[in-house]
Amino acid sequence: MGGKRYTVRREGTDGDYELLKKRLVELDADPAVAAIGLGGVDLFLNAADRTYWFRETRPLARLVRNKALVDGSGFKGAVEASTICYLHKDLDLDLASKKALVTSAVDRWGLAMALNDAGADTDYGDLYYVLGVRRIIHSKRVLKRAVRIAAPIAVKLPFSWLYPSAADHTSRTVRHSWTDKLYHDYDIIAGDYKYIAKYMPPDLSDTWVITNTTTSADVDFLRSCGVSKLITTTPRLSGRTFGTNVMEALLIATAGETKALAPEQYLALLSKHNLHPSVQDLC
């Protein structure tokens, strides 16, 4: 990238929190490591004009002093919003005629607001996908109020209670008549892929999915479900799209910085390196 080779390495700790802390300290001290992307958990949420730090993971940020530790949250807002602009302005895709469900707007605030601003009839699934309450939010005003009430409480809970980190194409989907109808009511299902895949019905013909991390196997799974268009907010590299945490850390490394960048800097770097969202017609 930019005439320089970067190595992206993925490591896991199998849920061992103490081992994770140990590795973060080691990586922080390693001169070969330019930036660290934290996956599977979030450090904070940016939503409803406020920032909410997770009590469980905030101590991790204090362990890394010499380089950037990012989870993709600083990258999501501007980049995912720019994806919607890209679809509308560069690809001339009609969003105003679409009905969209954002699985969790609190986690994808930029994406949710951009769909709304593009004219899509946008609903928000935060109460169900995050809290298990069978109710969809239809108003941006109600959404903001719900986030400001629930987020300060939610960030004190274990992250595993809020996010289905194990869900992917190999996981057994959770089938309910309620969720089947919910998916069929929308032209666009948007949000974190783990949330989308968890309740995916077997037939989602003529539906667009706007999401993030997907492998070639995930693409095959979505195609088998009849999804007509797959849009990922990060570019497809070597057959997969990487998580926002990976892309944020990679761009920080290319910039030679040791801390998170401003949203406009991420957009400028994506443009500089000619990196665009991935748009695939699956059917």
Backbone torsions as a table, in degrees:
resi	resn	phi	psi	omega
1	MET	NA	125.7	-177.7
2	GLY	63.7	27.0	-179.3
3	GLY	80.9	7.0	-179.4
4	LYS	-125.9	141.3	-179.3
5	ARG	-90.4	132.9	176.4
6	TYR	-122.1	141.4	176.7
7	THR	-104.6	125.1	176.6
8	VAL	-106.4	120.3	-177.5
9	ARG	-120.5	135.0	179.6
10	ARG	-105.5	131.6	177.6
11	GLU	-127.2	149.6	174.9
12	GLY	-128.5	158.5	177.8
13	THR	-120.5	9.9	176.5
14	ASP	55.1	38.4	177.0
15	GLY	79.6	5.0	-178.5
16	ASP	-84.2	103.4	-174.3
17	TYR	-67.5	-37.3	179.9
18	GLU	-68.3	-37.7	176.7
19	LEU	-66.9	-37.3	176.5
20	LEU	-59.7	-46.5	179.6
21	LYS	-61.6	-41.2	179.4
22	LYS	-62.1	-44.7	-179.0
23	ARG	-66.8	-35.6	178.9
24	LEU	-63.5	-41.6	177.7
25	VAL	-63.6	-42.3	179.5
26	GLU	-65.3	-43.4	-180.0
27	LEU	-66.9	-35.6	178.2
28	ASP	-62.8	-32.2	-178.5
29	ALA	-88.7	-8.1	-175.7
30	ASP	-83.7	116.0	-177.7
31	PRO	-67.0	-16.5	179.2
32	ALA	-80.8	-12.1	-178.4
33	VAL	-94.9	122.1	-177.6
34	ALA	-90.8	-33.8	-179.3
35	ALA	-161.0	158.0	-176.3
36	ILE	-123.2	124.1	174.5
37	GLY	-103.3	123.7	-177.0
38	LEU	-96.3	118.3	-177.4
39	GLY	-111.3	158.0	177.6
40	GLY	84.5	-15.2	176.2
41	VAL	-141.5	161.5	174.4
42	ASP	-112.5	147.3	172.1
43	LEU	-84.4	-39.1	-178.1
44	PHE	-156.6	169.1	174.6
45	LEU	-120.7	139.1	171.2
46	ASN	-109.6	108.9	-176.6
47	ALA	-156.6	148.0	176.2
48	ALA	52.7	39.5	176.2
49	ASP	66.6	21.7	178.9
50	ARG	-139.4	161.3	177.4
51	THR	-115.3	130.6	-178.8
52	TYR	-121.2	117.4	179.6
53	TRP	-90.1	137.4	175.9
54	PHE	-77.3	127.8	-178.3
55	ARG	-62.5	-35.7	-176.5
56	GLU	-69.1	-35.0	-172.4
57	THR	-107.4	-12.8	-178.8
58	ARG	-57.8	-36.9	178.1
59	PRO	-59.7	-24.0	179.6
60	LEU	-63.3	-36.4	-178.6
61	ALA	-64.0	-28.8	-178.3
62	ARG	-75.8	-15.9	-178.7
63	LEU	-79.8	-22.1	-175.5
64	VAL	-106.2	113.0	-172.7
65	ARG	-113.2	-21.1	-169.7
66	ASN	-104.8	-11.1	-179.1
67	LYS	-151.8	173.7	-176.4
68	ALA	-74.4	132.8	168.5
69	LEU	-115.0	114.6	-174.6
70	VAL	-131.2	152.3	179.8
71	ASP	-116.7	6.0	-178.3
72	GLY	94.6	-12.3	-176.7
73	SER	-64.2	-35.5	179.1
74	GLY	-75.0	-16.1	-176.7
75	PHE	-92.9	-32.5	-169.9
76	LYS	-60.5	-51.7	-168.7
77	GLY	-52.6	-62.5	-175.8
78	ALA	-68.0	-41.4	-175.3
79	VAL	-69.5	-43.1	-179.8
80	GLU	-70.9	-32.8	174.0
81	ALA	-66.5	-38.9	179.8
82	SER	-67.3	-26.6	176.4
83	THR	-61.3	-42.3	179.7
84	ILE	-65.8	-40.4	175.7
85	CYS	-62.3	-39.3	178.9
86	TYR	-62.2	-43.6	179.4
87	LEU	-63.7	-40.7	-175.0
88	HIS	-77.4	-48.2	-171.8
89	LYS	-89.4	-42.5	-176.0
90	ASP	-85.2	-37.6	-177.1
91	LEU	-102.9	-5.4	177.1
92	ASP	56.6	38.1	176.2
93	LEU	-85.9	135.5	-176.9
94	ASP	-82.1	113.6	177.5
95	LEU	-102.5	-24.4	-174.9
96	ALA	-64.3	-25.1	-179.1
97	SER	-89.9	1.1	-173.2
98	LYS	-98.4	150.4	171.3
99	LYS	-106.8	123.6	-171.4
100	ALA	-120.7	142.9	171.2
101	LEU	-114.8	122.2	172.0
102	VAL	-98.3	118.0	-172.4
103	THR	-59.3	-43.9	178.1
104	SER	-146.2	100.5	-178.4
105	ALA	-69.6	-28.7	-178.7
106	VAL	-64.2	-27.9	178.9
107	ASP	-92.4	-19.0	-177.2
108	ARG	-133.5	55.6	-172.0
109	TRP	-62.9	-45.2	-179.7
110	GLY	-61.0	-41.6	178.6
111	LEU	-64.6	-45.5	-178.5
112	ALA	-63.0	-45.6	-178.3
113	MET	-69.7	-34.9	-179.8
114	ALA	-67.8	-39.6	176.2
115	LEU	-61.8	-42.9	178.0
116	ASN	-61.8	-45.7	-178.3
117	ASP	-66.8	-27.6	179.5
118	ALA	-78.0	-3.1	176.4
119	GLY	98.8	-1.5	177.7
120	ALA	-68.1	143.3	175.2
121	ASP	-77.3	97.8	-166.0
122	THR	-106.7	129.2	173.3
123	ASP	-115.1	164.7	-171.3
124	TYR	-130.7	129.4	-173.5
125	GLY	-101.4	19.9	-173.8
126	ASP	-55.1	-42.4	-175.7
127	LEU	-63.2	-35.7	-179.1
128	TYR	-84.4	-51.9	-173.4
129	TYR	-68.0	-33.7	-177.4
130	VAL	-95.3	-42.0	-171.6
131	LEU	-111.0	-8.1	177.7
132	GLY	79.2	13.5	179.3
133	VAL	-91.8	123.0	-175.1
134	ARG	-77.0	73.7	177.4
135	ARG	-152.3	136.4	178.5
136	ILE	-105.1	138.2	179.1
137	ILE	-91.1	128.4	-175.6
138	HIS	-107.2	-5.2	-174.3
139	SER	-124.6	135.0	176.6
140	LYS	-64.2	-35.8	179.0
141	ARG	-64.8	-43.6	178.3
142	VAL	-66.8	-38.0	178.4
143	LEU	-59.0	-48.9	-179.5
144	LYS	-59.9	-41.3	179.5
145	ARG	-64.6	-42.6	-179.5
146	ALA	-64.7	-41.4	179.6
147	VAL	-62.7	-44.6	-176.6
148	ARG	-69.3	-22.6	176.0
149	ILE	-85.4	-46.0	-171.1
150	ALA	-86.5	-34.0	-173.6
151	ALA	-59.9	-44.3	179.5
152	PRO	-59.6	-26.3	177.6
153	ILE	-83.5	-44.5	-175.9
154	ALA	-60.7	-38.3	-176.3
155	VAL	-71.6	-7.0	175.2
156	LYS	-90.9	-8.9	-178.4
157	LEU	-86.5	159.3	172.6
158	PRO	-58.0	136.5	-175.3
159	PHE	-62.0	-32.3	-179.2
160	SER	-64.1	-20.2	177.5
161	TRP	-75.0	-21.6	-172.2
162	LEU	-103.7	-21.1	-169.9
163	TYR	-133.4	125.9	-178.3
164	PRO	-81.6	72.9	-171.4
165	SER	-62.8	-21.6	-177.6
166	ALA	-86.3	-11.5	-173.6
167	ALA	-71.3	130.8	171.2
168	ASP	-161.5	-166.2	-176.7
169	HIS	-64.7	-19.2	-179.1
170	THR	-87.9	-13.2	-177.6
171	SER	-82.3	150.4	174.2
172	ARG	-74.2	124.1	-179.2
173	THR	-70.9	153.6	178.9
174	VAL	-93.4	109.9	-174.8
175	ARG	-100.4	127.0	171.8
176	HIS	-136.4	148.5	174.8
177	SER	-62.3	-31.2	-179.3
178	TRP	-67.1	-45.5	-179.1
179	THR	-73.0	-33.8	175.9
180	ASP	-59.0	-47.7	178.9
181	LYS	-64.4	-38.8	-180.0
182	LEU	-58.2	-49.8	-179.3
183	TYR	-63.5	-38.8	-176.9
184	HIS	-72.4	-14.6	-179.7
185	ASP	-79.3	-7.9	-172.3
186	TYR	-122.5	150.0	174.8
187	ASP	-85.1	-28.3	-177.8
188	ILE	-130.1	129.3	169.9
189	ILE	-111.3	121.4	-173.8
190	ALA	-129.3	146.5	176.3
191	GLY	139.9	-166.9	-179.4
192	ASP	-61.8	134.8	-175.6
193	TYR	-62.1	-34.3	-179.6
194	LYS	-61.0	-42.4	177.9
195	TYR	-65.4	-45.2	-177.8
196	ILE	-62.1	-47.2	-175.6
197	ALA	-66.7	-30.1	-174.5
198	LYS	-58.9	-37.9	-175.6
199	TYR	-114.2	18.2	-174.3
200	MET	-62.8	122.0	175.0
201	PRO	-76.9	161.9	-176.0
202	PRO	-71.8	-19.2	-178.9
203	ASP	-129.1	107.7	178.9
204	LEU	-128.3	50.0	-174.8
205	SER	-60.2	142.2	174.7
206	ASP	64.8	21.4	-179.8
207	THR	-105.5	143.8	172.3
208	TRP	-94.5	143.0	171.8
209	VAL	-118.0	125.5	175.4
210	ILE	-114.0	116.4	-171.7
211	THR	-151.3	-159.5	-176.0
212	ASN	-123.9	-102.4	-171.8
213	THR	-69.2	120.5	174.8
214	THR	-142.6	141.0	174.0
215	THR	-97.8	175.1	176.9
216	SER	-63.1	-33.4	177.4
217	ALA	-67.1	-37.4	176.6
218	ASP	-63.7	-40.5	178.5
219	VAL	-61.3	-43.4	178.4
220	ASP	-62.8	-40.1	179.1
221	PHE	-63.0	-46.0	179.4
222	LEU	-64.3	-38.0	177.5
223	ARG	-63.2	-40.7	-179.8
224	SER	-65.5	-23.6	178.6
225	CYS	-87.2	-1.5	177.1
226	GLY	88.7	7.0	178.3
227	VAL	-59.3	129.8	-174.3
228	SER	-87.6	-32.5	-177.7
229	LYS	-141.4	129.4	177.1
230	LEU	-112.6	121.9	179.7
231	ILE	-119.8	121.4	177.1
232	THR	-113.2	138.6	-173.7
233	THR	-75.7	-13.1	173.7
234	THR	-114.3	152.5	-176.4
235	PRO	-68.0	155.2	177.7
236	ARG	-88.9	120.3	-178.5
237	LEU	-125.1	124.7	179.6
238	SER	52.7	42.0	173.0
239	GLY	89.1	-3.9	-179.7
240	ARG	-142.8	155.6	172.1
241	THR	-100.6	135.9	-175.8
242	PHE	-90.9	156.6	178.6
243	GLY	-64.5	159.7	-179.9
244	THR	-62.7	-28.3	178.4
245	ASN	-65.4	-39.7	178.7
246	VAL	-67.2	-46.8	-178.1
247	MET	-65.0	-37.7	179.6
248	GLU	-65.9	-44.7	179.5
249	ALA	-65.2	-39.1	-179.5
250	LEU	-64.7	-43.6	-180.0
251	LEU	-67.5	-35.9	175.5
252	ILE	-62.2	-41.4	178.5
253	ALA	-62.6	-43.4	-179.6
254	THR	-65.4	-28.0	179.6
255	ALA	-83.4	-9.2	-179.8
256	GLY	69.9	26.3	-177.6
257	GLU	-99.0	163.6	178.6
258	THR	-117.7	14.3	177.2
259	LYS	-147.6	166.5	179.9
260	ALA	-60.7	150.0	-179.0
261	LEU	-96.8	166.5	174.0
262	ALA	-75.4	152.7	-177.7
263	PRO	-53.1	-41.9	-179.0
264	GLU	-65.6	-26.4	177.0
265	GLN	-70.4	-38.9	176.4
266	TYR	-62.6	-43.5	-179.8
267	LEU	-63.3	-40.1	179.7
268	ALA	-65.6	-39.3	-179.8
269	LEU	-69.6	-38.8	176.6
270	LEU	-61.2	-42.5	178.3
271	SER	-65.5	-43.3	-179.1
272	LYS	-59.3	-40.7	-177.1
273	HIS	-93.6	8.8	176.4
274	ASN	56.8	45.4	178.5
275	LEU	-103.6	125.1	-176.2
276	HIS	-127.3	161.0	172.6
277	PRO	-58.3	154.8	178.1
278	SER	-96.5	130.2	178.4
279	VAL	-126.3	118.2	-177.8
280	GLN	-125.2	130.4	170.0
281	ASP	-86.9	118.6	-174.2
282	LEU	-95.1	-22.3	-177.3
283	CYS	-130.9	NA	NA
